[in-house]
Amino acid sequence: MRGGNPAAPDGDGAPLFRLLGPVRVGLPGDPAARPGPPRRQAVLSVLLLRRRRPVTVAGLVAAVWGDDAPASAAGNLRTHLWALRTLLEPGRTAREPARILRGDEHGYALHTPPESVDAWRFEHQAEAARQARERGDTAAEHALLADALGLWSGEALAGVPGPFADGERTRLAALRTTARKRHIVCALRLGLHHTVIPELTALTREFPLDEELRALLMRALHGCGRQAEAFTVFADTHRTLGEELGVAPCRELTALHARLLAHDPPPRAPRPAHAPSRPPQDRPPQDRPPYDRTALPDEAERALAEARSVLTEGADRGVVPVLVITGPGGVAGTALAERIADGVAHHFPDGRLFADLRTRGPVPAAGPGPLLARLLHALEVPAARIPADPDQRAALYRSALAVRRVLVVLEGARDAAQVLPLLPGTPGSAVLLTTRSRVLAPALPAATLIELPAGPRTEAPYRGEAPYRGEGADPPATAAPPQDDLPPELARAAHRLTRSGAGPTSVGALAAVLGTGVTEAARIAEALVDAGVLDTPAAGTYRLANRP
C-alpha cells in the first residue's frame, strides 16, 4: 500500500482478520468468511484486539456476555475456543500443540502478526498520518488516510454482541470519523474540492448537528463555484440547530457564511492569466495608489522561472517555501516580487497577504503583535477572538492559514526576528520577501535566495498592495528619506554622508567621514541601509540611496 502501510500477510500461511465491518476470517488463497455465530465472533474479536495479551476465562465471559452471563457461559466459551482452533489451524492433529490460539495458566491469547488484523493496520496508518501532519506534509497525510479508510467495509464489529464489542465499536467509529475529517481537510488544502462533496453530503446527513462537517461541505461547494448550494447548507444548519438544540451556528460557521455573502471568489475560480490574485483588503482596488510595472533587468527576468518553481512546489515537498529576494536598492527587487506574485497567483486561490516591514532605526518595541493583529483582521478573524499575547496571536495566525492557500508577501524585511512570526505553519501557503540583508535567508527555514546584482534604478515607487502595513510610515519615495525620523546617531551620520556627496564608498572611507572606527562605521552603514538612506551596490561598498 501507499505511504509505508505494512503489507498484509500474503502466502505465509497466517490467517487474515477483518474487523472493520462484518467479522471475517480468511486463509491465504481462500475467500474470507464468518468465523461462526455472533458469540464466537465476539470471542475472536476480544482475542484479536487484546493483541497477544492473555485473557482469562472469567475475562472472556465478562467481555462477551457481560454481567448477565448464564451459568453455561464458561462451557460455551470452551466450545467456541475449540471451534476457533479448528478454523485457524485446520491441519493440526489432536497431539500437536496449538500455534495460533494458545492457552495456559494465564488464559488464552492469539499469536498472529499485528498486520494480519485490519483494525491494527488502520490505527497504524492513522498514526503515520498524524506524524506526516506534524511534519507539514499534507500530500503524505492525505495518501496515508486514504489507505487507512480504504480498509473499512461498514460498521466495525457489525452484529457482534457483548460489552467489549460495544466499547470497541464506539472507539473505532470515533477514530474513523476523525480520519475522515482529516482526509477531507487535506483534500481541500490540495485543491480537490470536488472529490469530497459526495462524502460530505452523506456525512452531514449522518451527523446533522456536526458544524465542522457543515463548514467543510460549505467550503467544498464554494471551491467548486456552487455558492448557492453553500448558502443552502448554512440555512439548513441554522434551522436544524435551532429546532434541535435551540442555538445558532458557531462563530466559525457564521464567519464562513459572511465571507461567501461578501462575494469572496471561490478558491478555484478561474482567473485571466494577466490578473493578479485578489488580496484581502478593506477598500476597492481602484482606490489603491498606482504601481508602475516597468521593464525588469535581464537578470531579474531569468530569475522569474526559478522563483515560480520554488513557490509552487512547496506542498509537494511538504514544506512552506520561502523565497528571499535581496540586492542593493534600485535593482527592481520590488518589481520582480510583484511579477512573481502575479505569475503564481493561481496556485494560491485564497489570495495574497501583504505586509511592509520597513522601519527607520530600531525594530519597534511592540514586536510583531500589532502587525499580526492586522494580518488576522485581513484573514477575517473577529477582533474579539484576537488574543493580546503576541505568541498566541502568532499561533492563531498559523491556524488561520492552515486551512488556506495564501501567498504571504513581506516587503523590506530586516531580520529573522521580524519574519519568523509571520511564516505559515503548514504547507499550501508560501512566503515571498524582499530584503537588503544578505544574511537573512540562511536564518529562515526552507528559504531559497535570489540575489540581484547592482544596476540602475528602473522601478517606480511601490505604494503598497494592501491597506494594512507594518509599523512605520509609507514606503520611501525615490528621494532620500528624511532624517528627522531616524535615531539621533543615525540622523547625524546620514547628515554627514549627505553633505559629503560621496559616490560608491568603502567602509574605510565611511569611517573617515563619520569619524569612527571601521567596525563602528560598518554597523552604522548597515543600519542606514535598513533605513533606506544607503544602498549597497556591491559587498563592502555603500552609496547614498537613489543615486545612479
C-alpha positions as CSV (number, residue, x, y, z in Angstrom):
1,M,0.0,0.0,0.0
2,R,1.0,3.6,-0.4
3,G,2.6,5.7,2.3
4,G,4.5,2.9,4.1
5,N,1.5,0.8,5.1
6,P,2.7,-2.5,6.4
7,A,1.6,-5.2,3.9
8,A,-1.0,-7.7,5.0
9,P,0.3,-11.2,5.2
10,D,0.3,-13.0,1.8
11,G,1.3,-16.6,1.3
12,D,2.9,-17.1,4.7
13,G,0.0,-19.3,6.0
14,A,-1.1,-16.7,8.6
15,P,-4.9,-16.1,8.6
16,L,-6.2,-12.6,7.8
17,F,-8.8,-11.0,10.0
18,R,-11.3,-8.3,9.2
19,L,-13.0,-6.4,12.0
20,L,-13.7,-3.1,10.2
21,G,-17.1,-4.3,9.0
22,P,-18.7,-7.7,9.4
23,V,-16.2,-10.0,11.1
24,R,-14.4,-12.2,8.6
25,V,-11.5,-14.7,8.6
26,G,-9.7,-15.9,5.6
27,L,-6.7,-18.1,5.0
28,P,-4.3,-17.1,2.2
29,G,-5.9,-18.2,-1.1
30,D,-9.3,-18.7,0.3
31,P,-12.2,-16.3,0.5
32,A,-12.9,-14.7,3.8
33,A,-15.9,-16.0,5.7
34,R,-17.7,-15.5,9.0
35,P,-15.9,-17.5,11.8
36,G,-19.2,-18.8,13.2
37,P,-22.2,-17.4,15.2
38,P,-22.1,-14.0,16.8
39,R,-20.8,-15.1,20.2
40,R,-17.9,-16.9,18.5
41,Q,-17.1,-13.7,16.6
42,A,-17.2,-11.8,19.9
43,V,-14.6,-14.2,21.4
44,L,-12.4,-13.9,18.4
45,S,-12.7,-10.1,18.5
46,V,-11.6,-9.9,22.1
47,L,-8.6,-12.0,21.5
48,L,-7.6,-10.1,18.4
49,L,-7.9,-6.7,19.9
50,R,-6.1,-7.6,23.1
51,R,-3.1,-8.2,20.8
52,R,-1.4,-11.3,22.2
53,R,-2.2,-10.4,25.8
54,P,-3.7,-13.4,27.6
55,V,-7.3,-13.2,28.7
56,T,-8.6,-15.4,31.4
57,V,-11.8,-17.4,31.1
58,A,-13.5,-15.0,33.5
59,G,-12.3,-12.1,31.5
60,L,-13.6,-13.6,28.2
61,V,-17.0,-14.4,29.8
62,A,-17.4,-10.8,31.1
63,A,-16.3,-9.3,27.7
64,V,-18.7,-11.5,25.7
65,W,-21.7,-11.9,28.0
66,G,-21.4,-9.1,30.4
67,D,-22.8,-9.1,34.0
68,D,-25.7,-11.3,33.0
69,A,-23.7,-14.2,31.8
70,P,-25.6,-17.5,32.2
71,A,-24.2,-20.5,34.2
72,S,-23.4,-22.2,30.9
73,A,-21.2,-19.3,29.7
74,A,-17.8,-21.0,30.6
75,G,-18.8,-24.2,28.9
76,N,-20.0,-22.4,25.8
77,L,-16.8,-20.4,25.8
78,R,-14.6,-23.5,25.6
79,T,-16.7,-24.8,22.7
80,H,-16.1,-21.5,20.8
81,L,-12.4,-21.7,21.6
82,W,-12.2,-25.3,20.2
83,A,-14.0,-24.3,17.1
84,L,-11.7,-21.3,16.5
85,R,-8.6,-23.5,16.9
86,T,-10.1,-25.9,14.3
87,L,-10.8,-22.9,11.9
88,L,-7.4,-21.3,12.3
89,E,-5.3,-24.5,12.1
90,P,-7.3,-26.9,10.1
91,G,-4.5,-29.4,9.6
92,R,-3.4,-29.6,13.2
93,T,-3.8,-33.0,14.9
94,A,-5.0,-33.5,18.4
95,R,-1.5,-34.4,19.6
96,E,0.1,-31.2,18.1
97,P,0.3,-28.1,20.3
98,A,-1.6,-25.1,19.1
99,R,0.5,-22.5,17.3
100,I,-2.1,-19.6,16.9
101,L,-4.7,-19.8,19.7
102,R,-2.8,-20.8,22.8
103,G,-3.9,-21.4,26.3
104,D,-2.1,-21.7,29.6
105,E,-2.5,-20.9,33.3
106,H,-2.7,-17.2,32.4
107,G,-5.5,-17.5,30.0
108,Y,-5.9,-17.6,26.2
109,A,-4.1,-15.5,23.6
110,L,-4.0,-15.3,19.7
111,H,-0.5,-15.3,18.3
112,T,-0.9,-13.7,15.0
113,P,1.1,-10.9,13.2
114,P,-0.4,-7.5,14.1
115,E,-0.6,-6.6,10.4
116,S,-2.9,-9.5,9.8
117,V,-5.7,-7.5,11.6
118,D,-7.2,-4.7,9.6
119,A,-8.0,-2.7,12.7
120,W,-4.4,-2.7,13.7
121,R,-3.4,-1.6,10.2
122,F,-5.9,1.2,10.3
123,E,-4.6,2.6,13.6
124,H,-1.0,2.2,12.3
125,Q,-1.8,4.3,9.2
126,A,-3.7,6.9,11.2
127,E,-0.7,7.4,13.5
128,A,1.6,7.6,10.4
129,A,-0.8,10.3,9.0
130,R,-0.6,12.2,12.3
131,Q,3.2,12.2,12.1
132,A,3.0,13.5,8.5
133,R,0.8,16.3,9.6
134,E,3.3,17.3,12.3
135,R,5.9,17.4,9.5
136,G,3.6,19.6,7.5
137,D,3.4,17.0,4.7
138,T,-0.3,17.4,3.6
139,A,0.1,15.2,0.5
140,A,1.5,12.3,2.5
141,E,-1.2,12.7,5.2
142,H,-3.9,12.6,2.5
143,A,-2.5,9.4,1.0
144,L,-2.0,7.6,4.3
145,L,-5.5,8.4,5.4
146,A,-6.9,7.3,2.1
147,D,-5.2,3.9,2.6
148,A,-6.4,3.7,6.2
149,L,-10.0,4.5,5.3
150,G,-10.0,2.0,2.4
151,L,-9.7,-0.8,5.0
152,W,-13.3,-0.2,6.2
153,S,-16.3,-2.0,4.7
154,G,-19.0,-0.9,7.1
155,E,-19.6,-0.6,10.9
156,A,-16.8,-2.1,12.9
157,L,-17.6,-5.5,14.5
158,A,-21.0,-5.3,12.8
159,G,-23.5,-7.5,14.7
160,V,-21.0,-8.7,17.3
161,P,-22.6,-8.8,20.8
162,G,-21.1,-8.1,24.2
163,P,-19.9,-5.1,26.2
164,F,-16.3,-5.4,24.8
165,A,-17.5,-5.2,21.2
166,D,-19.8,-2.2,22.1
167,G,-16.9,-0.3,23.5
168,E,-14.5,-1.1,20.7
169,R,-17.2,-0.3,18.1
170,T,-17.6,3.2,19.6
171,R,-13.8,3.7,19.9
172,L,-13.1,2.7,16.3
173,A,-16.0,4.7,14.9
174,A,-14.6,7.8,16.6
175,L,-11.2,7.2,15.1
176,R,-12.8,6.6,11.7
177,T,-14.7,9.9,11.9
178,T,-11.6,11.8,12.9
179,A,-9.7,10.2,10.0
180,R,-12.5,11.1,7.5
181,K,-12.5,14.7,8.6
182,R,-8.7,15.0,8.4
183,H,-8.8,13.3,4.9
184,I,-11.3,15.9,3.8
185,V,-9.3,18.8,5.2
186,C,-6.2,17.6,3.3
187,A,-8.2,17.3,0.1
188,L,-9.4,20.9,0.4
189,R,-5.9,22.1,1.1
190,L,-4.7,20.2,-2.0
191,G,-7.5,21.8,-4.1
192,L,-9.5,18.6,-4.5
193,H,-12.8,20.2,-3.5
194,H,-15.0,18.2,-6.0
195,T,-13.8,14.9,-4.7
196,V,-15.2,15.3,-1.2
197,I,-18.6,16.7,-1.8
198,P,-20.4,13.3,-2.1
199,E,-18.8,12.0,1.2
200,L,-19.5,15.3,3.0
201,T,-23.1,15.2,1.8
202,A,-23.5,11.7,3.3
203,L,-21.7,12.6,6.5
204,T,-23.8,15.7,7.2
205,R,-26.9,13.5,6.8
206,E,-25.5,11.0,9.2
207,F,-24.3,13.7,11.7
208,P,-26.7,16.6,11.2
209,L,-25.6,18.5,14.3
210,D,-21.8,18.4,13.4
211,E,-21.0,22.0,12.5
212,E,-17.4,21.1,11.5
213,L,-18.8,18.8,8.8
214,R,-21.2,21.5,7.6
215,A,-18.4,24.1,7.4
216,L,-16.3,21.6,5.3
217,L,-19.2,21.0,3.0
218,M,-19.7,24.7,2.5
219,R,-16.0,25.2,1.7
220,A,-16.1,22.3,-0.8
221,L,-19.2,23.6,-2.6
222,H,-17.7,27.1,-2.6
223,G,-14.5,25.8,-4.0
224,C,-16.4,24.3,-6.9
225,G,-18.2,27.5,-7.6
226,R,-21.5,26.3,-6.2
227,Q,-22.2,29.2,-3.9
228,A,-26.0,28.9,-3.9
229,E,-25.7,25.4,-2.5
230,A,-23.2,26.5,0.1
231,F,-25.8,29.1,1.3
232,T,-28.5,26.4,1.4
233,V,-26.2,24.3,3.7
234,F,-25.9,27.3,6.1
235,A,-29.6,27.9,6.1
236,D,-30.3,24.3,6.7
237,T,-27.8,24.2,9.5
238,H,-29.3,27.3,11.1
239,R,-32.7,25.7,11.0
240,T,-31.6,22.3,12.3
241,L,-29.6,23.7,15.2
242,G,-32.5,26.0,16.2
243,E,-35.0,23.2,16.1
244,E,-32.9,20.5,17.8
245,L,-30.8,22.5,20.3
246,G,-32.2,26.0,20.4
247,V,-28.8,27.5,19.4
248,A,-27.4,29.5,16.5
249,P,-24.4,28.3,14.3
250,C,-21.0,28.8,15.9
251,R,-18.8,31.8,15.1
252,E,-16.6,29.9,12.7
253,L,-19.5,28.8,10.6
254,T,-21.1,32.2,10.7
255,A,-17.8,33.9,9.6
256,L,-17.5,31.5,6.7
257,H,-21.1,32.4,5.6
258,A,-20.2,36.1,5.9
259,R,-17.2,35.6,3.6
260,L,-19.4,34.0,1.0
261,L,-22.0,36.8,1.3
262,A,-19.2,39.3,0.7
263,H,-18.8,37.7,-2.8
264,D,-15.4,36.3,-2.0
265,P,-14.4,34.4,-5.2
266,P,-14.3,30.6,-4.9
267,P,-10.9,29.2,-4.2
268,R,-10.6,27.6,-7.6
269,A,-12.4,30.2,-9.6
270,P,-10.6,30.7,-12.9
271,R,-8.7,34.0,-13.3
272,P,-7.3,35.6,-16.5
273,A,-3.6,34.9,-16.9
274,H,-2.8,38.7,-16.6
275,A,-4.9,39.3,-13.5
276,P,-3.3,39.3,-10.0
277,S,-4.8,37.3,-7.2
278,R,-7.4,39.2,-5.1
279,P,-5.7,40.2,-1.8
280,P,-7.6,40.6,1.4
281,Q,-8.4,44.3,1.5
282,D,-10.7,47.0,3.0
283,R,-11.0,49.2,0.0
284,P,-11.6,48.6,-3.7
285,P,-8.6,48.0,-5.9
286,Q,-9.2,51.2,-7.9
287,D,-8.5,53.2,-4.7
288,R,-5.0,51.9,-4.3
289,P,-2.1,54.1,-5.3
290,P,-0.7,53.4,-8.8
291,Y,2.1,51.0,-9.3
292,D,4.3,51.4,-12.4
293,R,5.2,48.0,-13.9
294,T,8.4,48.8,-15.8
295,A,10.8,46.6,-17.5
296,L,13.0,44.4,-15.4
297,P,16.7,43.8,-15.8
298,D,17.7,40.7,-17.8
299,E,19.0,39.1,-14.6
300,A,15.6,39.5,-12.9
301,E,13.8,38.1,-15.9
302,R,16.0,35.0,-15.7
303,A,15.1,34.7,-12.0
304,L,11.4,34.5,-12.6
305,A,11.3,30.9,-13.7
306,E,13.3,29.7,-10.7
307,A,11.1,31.8,-8.3
308,R,7.9,30.4,-9.6
309,S,9.2,26.9,-9.3
310,V,10.3,27.4,-5.7
311,L,7.0,28.9,-4.6
312,T,4.7,26.4,-6.3
313,E,6.4,23.1,-5.4
314,G,6.5,23.6,-1.6
315,A,3.3,21.5,-1.0
316,D,4.8,18.6,-3.0
317,R,7.9,18.7,-0.8
318,G,5.9,19.0,2.4
319,V,7.4,22.5,3.3
320,V,6.4,26.1,3.4
321,P,8.7,27.6,0.7
322,V,10.3,31.0,1.5
323,L,11.7,32.9,-1.5
324,V,14.1,35.7,-0.4
325,I,14.9,38.4,-3.0
326,T,17.9,40.5,-2.0
327,G,20.2,43.0,-3.5
328,P,21.1,46.7,-3.4
329,G,18.4,49.3,-3.7
330,G,17.4,50.4,-7.2
331,V,17.6,46.9,-8.9
332,A,13.8,46.3,-9.4
333,G,13.5,43.9,-6.4
334,T,10.0,45.1,-5.7
335,A,9.0,45.0,-9.3
336,L,10.4,41.4,-9.5
337,A,8.5,40.4,-6.4
338,E,5.3,41.8,-7.9
339,R,5.8,40.0,-11.2
340,I,6.5,36.7,-9.3
341,A,3.4,37.2,-7.1
342,D,1.2,37.8,-10.2
343,G,2.7,34.8,-12.0
344,V,1.9,32.3,-9.2
345,A,-1.5,33.8,-8.2
346,H,-3.5,30.8,-9.5
347,H,-1.5,28.5,-7.2
348,F,-2.7,30.4,-4.1
349,P,-6.5,30.6,-4.6
350,D,-7.2,32.1,-1.2
351,G,-5.4,35.4,-2.1
352,R,-2.4,37.4,-1.1
353,L,-1.4,38.9,2.3
354,F,1.0,41.9,2.2
355,A,3.0,43.5,5.0
356,D,5.5,46.3,4.7
357,L,8.3,45.6,7.3
358,R,10.5,48.5,6.5
359,T,11.4,50.5,9.6
360,R,13.5,53.5,10.3
361,G,16.0,52.7,13.0
362,P,15.5,50.0,15.7
363,V,12.7,47.5,15.5
364,P,9.7,48.8,17.4
365,A,9.4,47.6,21.0
366,A,5.9,46.4,20.4
367,G,7.3,43.5,18.4
368,P,5.1,41.6,15.9
369,G,1.9,41.9,17.9
370,P,0.3,44.9,16.1
371,L,1.2,43.5,12.6
372,L,-0.2,40.1,13.5
373,A,-3.4,41.7,14.6
374,R,-3.7,43.5,11.2
375,L,-3.0,40.2,9.3
376,L,-5.6,38.4,11.4
377,H,-8.1,41.1,10.6
378,A,-7.3,40.7,6.9
379,L,-7.9,37.0,7.4
380,E,-11.4,37.9,8.7
381,V,-10.7,36.7,12.3
382,P,-13.1,38.7,14.5
383,A,-11.4,41.3,16.7
384,A,-12.9,39.6,19.8
385,R,-11.0,36.4,19.0
386,I,-7.6,38.1,18.6
387,P,-5.6,37.5,21.8
388,A,-3.4,40.1,23.4
389,D,-0.4,37.9,23.7
390,P,1.9,38.1,20.6
391,D,2.7,34.3,20.8
392,Q,-1.0,33.5,20.9
393,R,-1.6,35.8,18.0
394,A,1.1,34.0,16.0
395,A,-0.4,30.6,16.8
396,L,-3.9,31.9,15.7
397,Y,-2.3,33.3,12.6
398,R,-0.8,29.9,11.7
399,S,-4.1,28.2,12.5
400,A,-6.0,30.6,10.2
401,L,-3.6,29.9,7.4
402,A,-3.7,26.1,7.9
403,V,-6.9,25.9,6.0
404,R,-6.0,28.3,3.3
405,R,-3.5,28.6,0.4
406,V,-2.2,32.1,0.6
407,L,0.9,33.9,-0.7
408,V,2.4,36.0,2.1
409,V,4.4,38.9,0.6
410,L,6.8,40.7,3.0
411,E,8.4,43.9,1.8
412,G,11.7,45.2,3.2
413,A,12.4,42.5,5.8
414,R,15.1,43.5,8.1
415,D,16.0,40.3,10.1
416,A,14.7,36.9,11.0
417,A,13.0,38.2,14.2
418,Q,10.6,40.2,12.0
419,V,9.9,37.3,9.6
420,L,9.6,34.2,11.7
421,P,6.3,35.0,13.5
422,L,4.8,35.6,10.0
423,L,5.6,32.3,8.5
424,P,2.7,29.8,7.9
425,G,2.9,26.6,9.8
426,T,1.7,24.1,7.2
427,P,2.3,23.5,3.5
428,G,-0.1,25.0,1.0
429,S,0.9,28.6,1.5
430,A,4.2,30.3,0.6
431,V,6.3,33.4,1.5
432,L,7.9,35.9,-0.8
433,L,10.0,38.5,0.8
434,T,12.4,41.3,-0.3
435,T,15.3,42.4,1.8
436,R,18.7,44.2,1.6
437,S,20.1,41.8,4.2
438,R,22.4,39.0,2.7
439,V,22.3,37.0,6.0
440,L,18.5,36.7,6.3
441,A,17.9,33.7,4.0
442,P,20.1,31.3,5.9
443,A,18.3,32.1,9.1
444,L,14.9,31.1,7.7
445,P,13.6,27.5,7.2
446,A,13.2,26.2,3.7
447,A,14.4,29.5,2.3
448,T,15.8,30.0,-1.3
449,L,17.8,33.1,-2.0
450,I,17.8,35.1,-5.3
451,E,20.4,37.8,-5.1
452,L,20.1,40.5,-7.8
453,P,23.3,42.3,-8.9
454,A,23.7,46.1,-8.7
455,G,22.2,48.2,-11.5
456,P,20.4,51.4,-12.2
457,R,17.1,52.0,-10.6
458,T,14.3,51.0,-13.0
459,E,11.3,50.8,-10.8
460,A,8.8,53.4,-9.7
461,P,7.9,53.8,-6.1
462,Y,5.9,50.9,-4.7
463,R,2.9,52.2,-2.9
464,G,1.6,49.0,-1.4
465,E,-0.6,46.1,-2.3
466,A,-2.9,46.1,0.7
467,P,-4.3,48.6,3.2
468,Y,-2.5,47.2,6.2
469,R,1.2,47.7,6.8
470,G,3.9,47.1,9.3
471,E,4.9,49.5,12.0
472,G,6.1,52.7,10.3
473,A,5.2,55.2,7.6
474,D,4.5,54.7,3.9
475,P,7.3,53.2,1.8
476,P,10.1,55.7,1.0
477,A,9.8,57.6,-2.2
478,T,12.6,57.9,-4.8
479,A,14.3,60.8,-2.9
480,A,16.5,60.0,0.1
481,P,14.3,59.5,3.2
482,P,14.0,62.4,5.7
483,Q,16.4,62.1,8.5
484,D,14.3,63.5,11.3
485,D,12.6,60.1,11.9
486,L,15.9,58.4,12.4
487,P,17.5,57.8,15.8
488,P,19.8,60.7,16.7
489,E,23.0,58.7,16.0
490,L,21.8,57.6,12.5
491,A,20.4,61.0,11.7
492,R,23.8,62.6,12.4
493,A,25.6,60.0,10.3
494,A,23.1,60.5,7.4
495,H,23.5,64.2,7.6
496,R,27.3,63.9,7.3
497,L,27.2,61.5,4.4
498,T,24.6,63.6,2.6
499,R,26.9,66.7,2.9
500,S,29.9,64.7,1.8
501,G,28.2,63.9,-1.5
502,A,30.5,60.8,-1.9
503,G,29.8,58.2,-4.6
504,P,30.2,54.5,-4.0
505,T,32.4,54.4,-0.9
506,S,34.2,51.7,1.1
507,V,33.7,51.1,4.8
508,G,37.1,52.7,5.5
509,A,36.1,55.9,3.6
510,L,32.8,56.0,5.5
511,A,34.8,55.7,8.8
512,A,36.8,58.7,7.8
513,V,33.7,60.8,7.0
514,L,32.0,59.7,10.2
515,G,35.0,60.0,12.4
516,T,34.6,56.4,13.8
517,G,36.5,53.1,13.6
518,V,35.9,50.7,10.7
519,T,33.8,48.3,12.8
520,E,31.5,51.1,14.0
521,A,31.2,52.6,10.5
522,A,30.2,49.2,9.2
523,R,27.5,48.9,11.8
524,I,26.2,52.4,11.1
525,A,26.3,51.7,7.4
526,E,24.2,48.6,7.6
527,A,21.6,50.4,9.9
528,L,21.4,53.2,7.3
529,V,20.8,50.5,4.5
530,D,17.9,49.2,6.6
531,A,16.6,52.7,6.9
532,G,16.8,53.3,3.2
533,V,19.5,56.0,3.4
534,L,22.2,53.9,1.8
535,D,22.4,51.3,-0.9
536,T,25.0,48.5,-1.2
537,P,25.9,48.2,-4.9
538,A,28.5,45.6,-4.0
539,A,29.7,43.8,-0.9
540,G,31.5,46.2,1.3
541,T,30.5,49.2,-0.8
542,Y,27.9,51.8,0.0
543,R,26.3,54.8,-1.7
544,L,23.5,57.3,-1.0
545,A,20.2,55.8,-2.0
546,N,18.6,56.6,-5.3
547,R,21.9,57.9,-6.9
548,P,22.9,56.1,-10.0
